[in-house]
Structures are given as structure tokens and as C-alpha cells.
Amino acid sequence: MIYNQAFFDKGLSRLGTNALKWQSPDYMAENSVPLWVADMDFPCAEPIRKALLERADHPAYGYTFVGDEDARSLTGFWRRRHGLDFEAKNALMLPSVVTGLRVCVNAMTLPGDGVIIQTPVYGPFFNAVIESGRAVMEAPLIGDEAGRYSMDYAAIERHLQNGARLMILCNPHNPVSRAWSQEELRTLVLLLKRYRARLVSDEIHADFVFAPKRFIPIFSLPETPDNTVFLAAASKTFNIAGLQQSAAICRDEETLRALARTAHRAGAESGNIFALVATRAAYTHCDDWLDALMAYLRINQDVLRDTLAKELPRCIISPMEATFLAWLDLRGYGLSHVEIETRLRKHKVALTSGRFFGHIAGEGFMRVNYGCPRAQLEEGLKRLTAAINEG
Ligand SMILES: Cc1ncc(COP(=O)(O)O)c(C=O)c1O
């Protein structure tokens, strides 16, 4: 299979598959253009499809355990793509990254403890903390005039002084599209260490960092303590989020045992035959698909940047260093958040509301998912432009 521009341009019809992005009754009016939830409208790589078909062809679908080859494909991928070494025994397989977030919060803190998150951030970070009976401590990112965000170490330190026990980092960051630098991460790790607070790094977007930026795995820093956890998945990278498979990785045996115990008690264990088969294939045989995808996404970024510079000059797009999600600041148009949402609905384009990432930090912002065929992106941008300019 050749993964050229035509392959990605063609996209695929997802109607009739209960695709959340296309058919959610809450978000999608009829004939809307979906540029919201973070999966992509491209066919997955051929080895994944083949592996699933082959496995489906064997009519035994009973209980299955996670095998050595599952962890080996994960470690092999991270060594090959990110130059990071960790051992198979350091990985705990879980159903999804959100499961991992919740398991970490429950295993690494006590009820009532404070957990730091950097807003705006992926909405389930809030829920993982609040619904576990822990307290969210927001350390909002600081945005500059160009929409580039940086960490507020002083705010983090204040929370640490007030007893925060854990921080959940989004590396790279959804939605602001930052690929954190080595220096930024080192400063953060040293700060947390000083207060003996622990760190969970959600690295689900690791594979979407655009040159000249580089993805820096939290485990690659010599200063990172062994009891740090990072969460990984093939789901975003290879567009297989509906299969639900992830891993929590930790070098400290005691922490890993605590995570396993917590997951077990919640019945949140990995062992879906198809998820494991697809993930192994993804991690082993699909680098060419991923490289071609990144080249395609980069041109989508140009389309997004050029179109909005021309049609919506008061919109600030955060520099697109990472992910396939663009963070748009629409506050320059002087519309209320509700008014923006209403206009987008009227013009039939579905974006993710900034408020999903924090009510205050996301006010006046929208997130665009540009992981789709170019024609779909262009149509969505046309509608966005009309919604803001025409009302
Ligand atoms: C930062 C981040 N973590 C986790 C997830 C969800 O991962 P999963 O579907 O494995 O729960 C997403 C999805 O958008 C995300 O952006």
C-alpha cells in the first residue's frame, strides 16, 4: 500500500458506523462538518486492518492475556521512534489513557489531596481528579500575544507549598499544541522533586511533534524520579482510538504494583483480543503510514494558517508545534462564547468548545481538529469564517 497524498485526500465515510465524531446526536447537526473530537478521518494503515481480519477469521474469541510480545512491540516502538529505553516489565497494559489517568490519581494520592493540572487542558484531566474525591489545583499556562503558551512555575510552586501531591502533565500539550522543551521539563521535574510531589505525564500525542521541534519523553531526563509514570497509546498515533488500549509505564516496582492493584480493583484490565492485535501491528509495521501522515498534516497546518490569516485576521492560532489540533483564540471578535458556539452550530461546523478545556482558560477559544482530508478541512474553515464574519 502506498500512503501518498491521494490516500489521505480520499478519507473515508464514517456514517453508519456510530462514529462519535460524525454521528453524535449532541454535537452533530445533520450535514455538519466535523472538526472536533480527536480522531482522524483517514483509513488506518493496512497492516492493522489485515491483522484484525486475520484474527477475526479465527472463530475463538475467549479470554486472552497480555503477552510478552505486546509489551515488546511497545518498547520497540518507543526505542525506534523516540530513542527511549524501558523494559517490558515496566509497562502495565490498560484499556485507555483516561483509565490510566484515573488509576494514577487513585493509586498515587489520597482522598482530598491536591492534584495540579495546567489549564487549558484535555477535559478528562479535571474529571479524573474531581470524581476521585481529590482537589484540582489549576496552574494556568501563560499565553503570549502570539498565542504561544508557557508553564507558570510560580503558580505550580504555590500549589506545592499548599500541599499538592501530584501533577498531571500533558506532553505534548492538548489543546495548546506545545511540544515542551527539555529545559521546561527539567525545570518542572526539579521543582516537583523539591516538594516530593509526583508526576504523571500523558504522552498520548508523543508521535505528533513537527520538526524542528522534538518530542522529549519525560523518562529521557536523568532528573526524572523512578516513581514517575507516563501514559502511552497507539490510539491517536494510528487512529485506532475505538479499540481502547494503552499502557502506564513506571520504573518503580512499588508504584507499578500500586497501579496494577488499583486497576484490578476497578476491573479495568486489558485483554481485548482485537485491541491487542491491532496495537501490536501498529507498533511494529506502520511507521511508513505515520511518516506519510505527518507530511500530510503539515500541509493541513499551512492551509489552516493561510486561510485564517486571510479570512479571520483577528484570530490567533497557537503555534502548531504538536498534535493534530489547533487552538484558536477568537476573543478579538468581541463575541461571547455562547454566541460563537451558536454561530458555529448555525453554519454547521463542529469544533471543540474551548470550555471543554477549562471554563476560564477556554473562554473565547475553539479547537480545530485538522486530522482530516484537505477538502473537509477547507469546507470546515469556510463555514467557520462565515460564522464569525457573517453571524
Ligand atoms: C491528552 C489526552 N489524553 C487522553 C486522551 C484519550 O485517550 P483514550 O481514548 O485512550 O482514553 C486524549 C484524547 O483526545 C487526549 O488528548
The ligand as a MOL file (V3000), in Angstrom:
LIG
                    3D

  0  0  0     0  0            999 V3000
M  V30 BEGIN CTAB
M  V30 COUNTS 16 16 0 0 0
M  V30 BEGIN ATOM
M  V30 1 C -4.1860 14.3040 26.2760 0
M  V30 2 C -5.1510 13.1830 26.0160 0
M  V30 3 N -5.1800 12.1300 26.8600 0
M  V30 4 C -6.0340 11.1080 26.6580 0
M  V30 5 C -6.9110 11.1040 25.6000 0
M  V30 6 C -7.8730 9.9660 25.4370 0
M  V30 7 O -7.2230 8.7530 25.3620 0
M  V30 8 P -8.0540 7.4050 25.4730 0
M  V30 9 O -9.0340 7.4090 24.3570 0
M  V30 10 O -7.0220 6.3360 25.3430 0
M  V30 11 O -8.7010 7.4110 26.8050 0
M  V30 12 C -6.9160 12.1800 24.7010 0
M  V30 13 C -7.8720 12.2270 23.5880 0
M  V30 14 O -8.0940 13.2180 22.9480 0
M  V30 15 C -6.0070 13.2450 24.9140 0
M  V30 16 O -5.9580 14.2970 24.0940 0
M  V30 END ATOM
M  V30 BEGIN BOND
M  V30 1 1 1 2
M  V30 2 1 2 3
M  V30 3 2 2 15
M  V30 4 2 3 4
M  V30 5 1 4 5
M  V30 6 1 5 6
M  V30 7 2 5 12
M  V30 8 1 6 7
M  V30 9 1 7 8
M  V30 10 2 8 9
M  V30 11 1 8 10
M  V30 12 1 8 11
M  V30 13 1 12 13
M  V30 14 1 12 15
M  V30 15 2 13 14
M  V30 16 1 15 16
M  V30 END BOND
M  V30 END CTAB
M  END
